[in-house]
């Protein structure tokens, strides 16, 4: 949490010691969101942020194939239930139950934010749009955040004039294999015909993949 807290410190510093209207954070384990909230509290206690500063609307984004936080948020629950049969090509969001789910839900509600689930199709569409229009190769988790921004802007939850920080938590270069699979792309090797991209072997809480 102390390491993740630096994201909150850098947001405040880079905005001239003030906070944005909203922060979009791809939420797997959600420690980054928790750490940022801790950073904002400590900055206010230290006087680096003015007392009583309005907190950003914290937006927790998960994949529709693994969305325990949005489900608990919509149901008004204080903790989430472990998601069964979790699936998404955004491996960082494939966390069936976050250890700090009760903190995430508390901070999202206290900030006036929300929790939203994004489909793999929406992630891929946003990823391709940003690659084409902005030259930024988002990771799938980051593309979930940009897709969530578009949806909340369209719904009126946010205004176009709102100042927003969107976290892209990785580079698409680490996901070329799964992005290729999501796009249905095959490759050829020396004219030998098509082959599927190599499979990953990721263990731990997000795997196997």
C-alpha positions as CSV (number, residue, x, y, z in Angstrom):
1,X,0.0,0.0,0.0
2,X,2.8,2.4,0.8
3,X,4.3,1.8,-2.6
4,X,1.0,2.3,-4.4
5,X,0.4,5.4,-2.4
6,X,3.0,7.2,-4.5
7,X,0.4,7.3,-7.3
8,X,-1.7,9.6,-5.2
9,X,1.3,11.7,-4.2
10,X,2.2,12.2,-7.9
11,X,-1.3,13.1,-8.9
12,X,-1.4,15.9,-6.4
13,X,2.1,17.0,-7.1
14,X,1.6,17.1,-10.9
15,X,-1.6,19.0,-10.6
16,X,0.0,21.7,-8.4
17,X,-1.1,20.3,-5.1
18,X,-4.8,20.0,-5.9
19,X,-6.9,17.0,-6.9
20,X,-8.9,16.2,-10.0
21,X,-12.6,15.8,-10.3
22,X,-12.4,12.1,-10.8
23,X,-9.8,9.3,-10.9
24,X,-10.3,6.2,-13.0
25,X,-8.4,3.1,-11.7
26,X,-8.5,-0.4,-13.2
27,X,-9.3,-2.4,-10.1
28,X,-8.0,-6.0,-9.6
29,X,-6.8,-6.2,-6.1
30,X,-7.5,-2.5,-5.8
31,X,-4.5,-1.7,-3.6
32,X,-3.7,1.3,-5.8
33,X,-7.1,2.9,-5.1
34,X,-6.7,2.3,-1.4
35,X,-3.2,3.7,-1.4
36,X,-4.2,6.8,-3.3
37,X,-7.0,7.5,-0.8
38,X,-4.5,7.1,2.1
39,X,-2.1,9.5,0.3
40,X,-4.8,12.2,0.0
41,X,-5.6,11.9,3.7
42,X,-2.0,12.2,4.7
43,X,-1.4,15.1,2.4
44,X,-4.2,17.0,4.0
45,X,-2.9,16.2,7.5
46,X,0.5,17.6,6.4
47,X,-1.0,20.7,5.0
48,X,0.0,20.0,1.4
49,X,-3.7,19.9,0.5
50,X,-6.0,22.4,2.0
51,X,-8.1,21.2,4.9
52,X,-11.4,19.8,3.8
53,X,-10.3,19.4,0.2
54,X,-12.9,17.7,-1.9
55,X,-11.8,14.2,-2.9
56,X,-11.9,13.0,-6.5
57,X,-14.7,10.7,-7.5
58,X,-13.0,7.4,-7.3
59,X,-14.1,5.1,-10.2
60,X,-13.2,1.4,-9.8
61,X,-13.2,-0.4,-13.1
62,X,-13.4,-4.2,-13.5
63,X,-14.1,-6.6,-16.3
64,X,-17.7,-7.8,-16.9
65,X,-16.3,-11.4,-16.8
66,X,-15.0,-10.7,-13.2
67,X,-16.9,-7.9,-11.6
68,X,-17.3,-8.5,-7.8
69,X,-16.8,-4.9,-6.9
70,X,-19.4,-3.4,-9.3
71,X,-21.8,-6.1,-8.3
72,X,-21.4,-5.3,-4.6
73,X,-21.6,-1.6,-5.3
74,X,-24.9,-1.9,-7.2
75,X,-26.3,-4.2,-4.5
76,X,-25.4,-1.8,-1.7
77,X,-23.1,-4.3,0.0
78,X,-20.1,-3.5,2.0
79,X,-18.1,-6.5,0.9
80,X,-18.0,-8.5,-2.3
81,X,-18.6,-12.1,-3.0
82,X,-15.9,-14.2,-4.8
83,X,-16.7,-14.2,-8.5
84,X,-17.2,-17.7,-10.0
85,X,-15.7,-18.6,-13.4
86,X,-13.7,-15.4,-13.7
87,X,-12.7,-14.7,-17.3
88,X,-11.3,-11.7,-19.2
89,X,-8.3,-11.1,-21.4
90,X,-7.3,-8.3,-19.0
91,X,-5.4,-10.6,-16.7
92,X,-4.8,-7.8,-14.1
93,X,-8.6,-7.6,-13.6
94,X,-9.0,-11.3,-13.2
95,X,-9.2,-11.2,-9.4
96,X,-12.3,-13.0,-8.1
97,X,-12.2,-11.2,-4.7
98,X,-10.0,-8.3,-3.6
99,X,-8.6,-8.6,-0.1
100,X,-9.4,-4.9,0.6
101,X,-12.8,-4.9,-1.1
102,X,-14.5,-3.3,1.9
103,X,-12.1,-0.4,1.8
104,X,-12.5,0.0,-2.0
105,X,-16.3,0.1,-1.7
106,X,-16.2,2.5,1.2
107,X,-13.8,5.0,-0.6
108,X,-15.8,4.8,-3.8
109,X,-19.0,5.6,-2.0
110,X,-17.5,8.3,0.2
111,X,-16.0,10.1,-2.8
112,X,-19.3,10.1,-4.8
113,X,-17.7,7.8,-7.3
114,X,-18.9,4.5,-8.8
115,X,-17.8,1.0,-9.8
116,X,-18.3,-0.1,-13.4
117,X,-17.9,-3.3,-15.3
118,X,-16.5,-3.2,-18.9
119,X,-16.7,-6.1,-21.4
120,X,-13.7,-7.4,-23.2
121,X,-15.2,-6.2,-26.5
122,X,-15.4,-2.6,-25.1
123,X,-11.8,-2.8,-23.8
124,X,-10.6,-4.0,-27.2
125,X,-12.5,-1.3,-29.1
126,X,-11.1,1.4,-26.8
127,X,-7.6,0.0,-27.0
128,X,-7.7,0.1,-30.8
129,X,-9.2,3.6,-30.8
130,X,-6.4,5.0,-28.6
131,X,-3.8,3.2,-30.7
132,X,-5.2,4.6,-33.9
133,X,-6.0,8.2,-32.7
134,X,-3.5,8.9,-30.0
135,X,-0.6,6.6,-30.7
136,X,-0.8,5.1,-27.2
137,X,-0.7,1.3,-26.9
138,X,-2.8,0.8,-23.8
139,X,-2.8,-2.4,-21.8
140,X,-6.2,-4.1,-21.6
141,X,-6.7,-2.8,-18.0
142,X,-6.0,0.7,-19.1
143,X,-8.4,0.3,-22.0
144,X,-11.0,-0.7,-19.5
145,X,-10.5,2.6,-17.8
146,X,-10.7,4.7,-21.0
147,X,-13.9,2.8,-22.1
148,X,-15.4,3.4,-18.6
149,X,-14.6,7.1,-19.0
150,X,-16.5,7.2,-22.4
151,X,-19.5,5.4,-20.8
152,X,-19.7,7.7,-17.8
153,X,-19.3,10.8,-20.0
154,X,-22.2,9.6,-22.2
155,X,-24.4,8.8,-19.2
156,X,-23.9,12.3,-17.7
157,X,-22.1,11.0,-14.6
158,X,-19.3,13.3,-15.7
159,X,-19.2,16.5,-17.7
160,X,-16.7,17.1,-20.6
161,X,-15.3,20.0,-18.6
162,X,-14.5,17.7,-15.6
163,X,-10.8,17.2,-15.0
164,X,-10.1,13.5,-14.9
165,X,-7.0,11.3,-14.3
166,X,-7.2,7.9,-16.1
167,X,-4.6,5.3,-15.0
168,X,-3.1,3.1,-17.7
169,X,-1.4,0.5,-15.5
170,X,0.8,-1.1,-18.1
171,X,1.9,-1.2,-21.8
172,X,0.1,-3.1,-24.5
173,X,3.5,-4.4,-25.6
174,X,3.3,-6.9,-22.7
175,X,0.0,-8.2,-24.1
176,X,0.6,-8.6,-27.8
177,X,-0.3,-12.3,-27.6
178,X,-3.6,-11.9,-25.8
179,X,-4.5,-8.8,-27.8
180,X,-3.9,-10.8,-31.0
181,X,-6.1,-13.5,-29.8
182,X,-8.8,-11.0,-28.9
183,X,-8.6,-9.6,-32.4
184,X,-8.7,-13.0,-33.9
185,X,-5.3,-12.5,-35.6
186,X,-3.2,-15.5,-36.5
187,X,0.4,-15.4,-37.7
188,X,2.4,-17.2,-40.4
189,X,5.9,-18.5,-40.1
190,X,8.0,-18.9,-43.2
191,X,4.9,-19.7,-45.3
192,X,4.1,-22.7,-43.1
193,X,0.6,-21.6,-42.5
194,X,-1.2,-19.9,-39.6
195,X,-0.4,-20.4,-36.0
196,X,-1.9,-19.2,-32.8
197,X,0.1,-16.7,-30.7
198,X,2.1,-18.4,-28.0
199,X,0.3,-19.1,-24.8
200,X,1.1,-17.5,-21.4
201,X,2.0,-19.3,-18.3
202,X,1.0,-17.0,-15.5
203,X,0.5,-18.4,-12.1
204,X,-0.8,-16.9,-8.8
205,X,-4.0,-15.1,-8.1
206,X,-4.7,-14.2,-11.7
207,X,-3.8,-17.6,-13.3
208,X,-3.3,-19.9,-14.8
209,X,-3.8,-18.2,-18.1
